[in-house]
Amino acid sequence: MSLALGLPPTTVRSVPVEDLGELLTRLPDRSPLAWVREGDGIVGWGECARLEVEGPDTLDRAAAWWDEQAAAMVVDDRVGLPGSGPVCFGSIAFDRRTASSVFVVPRVILGRRDGRSWLTTLGSDRLVPAPIRPSGPEAVAYSDGALSPADWCAAVATAVRRIHDGELRKVVLARDLLAETTPAVDPRFLLQRLAHRYPECWTYAVDGLVGATPELLVSRRGRQVTSRVLAGTVRRGRPDEDDELIAGLVASGKDQEEHQYAVASVADALRPYLRGLADPGPPEVLRLATVAHLATVVAGRLAAPTSVLQLVAALHPTAAVCGTPTDVALDLIPELEAMDRHRYAGPIGWMDADGDGDWGIALRCAELDGQRVRLFAGCGIVAGSDPDAELAESLAKFVTVRDALEGL
């Protein structure tokens, strides 16, 4: 492999190791990196390289930077599984015009996949921390974010009026909730709680953004590409009412409409890159601990070499987190939300030097900043949306991180 001019060579070594138990228990407390689902995935720490970038050309610049980093690596990969060898974690702004995106190449990576575990080091051998299960905060106090519940309901009502006026067909409106913890919350506490409660989600951490997303924006393995689209939500109920609630979700014209926009958004974005993009058919129901979603998998094979980051650029923002038409919704969102989402609802995940990787959407998450924690929840607004019902849905989505924060 040729080395990049101007960068010193870095030795990257991936070797098999005995199973070290739960990956998330091996992370140090400073700046943990994680992408784990059902016990498999990768975690990392330390910084071999870091890029913070903003602007419309963020992903082009990030791709060029990662290519330069990878070209300066001498790789000894004795594992050969997705996530072994050199890996870059990333967390991308929802709106690249107004917020920064972060990309980190860790110095140490632990991985597990299909019953095999490995250790990757960049530059030199590193010690693996002993397993730890940190305690949660002793106290948590909540306060309104940018908008009070009443003001956010008014914003939803405004969005519905503008939809009826023909300005757009769907817009996703988010709200934030602020928490003050005593002492500062340990990110590993949140990660472990989320992974335990939501094993079917992708539990992630990049540069202080921690969460468990049920939505896979895009995964690439060679030529195979997969996306899992979620839109349409109902809270879970008691056993005697749960089936009725979920039947109502399936029968809901509002939720089916919201879901159709989201699936069409992903399929239309991927179609130029894939061959054999099959009709996904009607949505299935994804049941999580606190909510259920309408879910559709969109999949196909690449028609030509395309990196996972190029696919991320083509897909984001989807209708599931932005709206339809995209450009109109993207401009309306900050006007009605009265806040900057930063990296909430943006792509988050990892990529390797061959162009493979997994990227989710940063949902069910919180920004950690010492004792200050900022939670997010968003709802898809269409012509049939009711502000009070959307507020209830946002509260159900906050429960994911609130329960984890409080150790429930």
Buried (B, 14 or more C-beta within 10 A) or exposed (E): EEEBEEEEEBEBBBBEBEEBEBBBBBBEEEBBBBBBBEBBBBBBBBEBBBBEBBEEEBBBBBBEBBBBBBBBBEBEBEBEBBBBBBBBBBBBBBBBEEBBBBBBBBBBBBBBBEEBBBBBBBBEEBEBBEEBEBEBBEEBEBEBBBBEBEEBBBBBBBBBEBBEEEBBBBBBBBBBBBBBBEEBBBBBBBBBBBBEBBBEBBBBBBBBBBBBBBBBBBBBEEBEBBBBBBBBBBBBEEEEEBEEBBEEBBEBEBBBBBBBBBBBBBBEBBBEBBEEBEEBEEBEBBBBEBBBBBBBBBBBEBBEEBBBBBBBBBBBBBBBBBBBBBEBBBEBBBEBBBBBBBBBBBBBBBBBBBBBBBBBBBBBBBBBEEBBBBBBBBBBBBEBBBBEBBBBBBBBBBBBBBBBBBEE
